[in-house]
């Protein structure tokens, strides 16, 4: 489902993309929470901390996550 990529010189970072699998997850709806089956995927980011700060790496992963969750096929 996921792995941890290993960077080699001169690479700075590698984004690992896991398999998309259906999983039960809790989602918020009006009036409470419910369990739904949704496609889920793990993303991992390995980076050289001498060049990329951990906060920037986290912000990059959040940007990728938000972009995938809000992807609009009609705008492509």
Helices and strands as residue ranges (DSSP letters): E 13-17, E 21-29, E 32-40, E 43-47, H 54-69, G 73-75
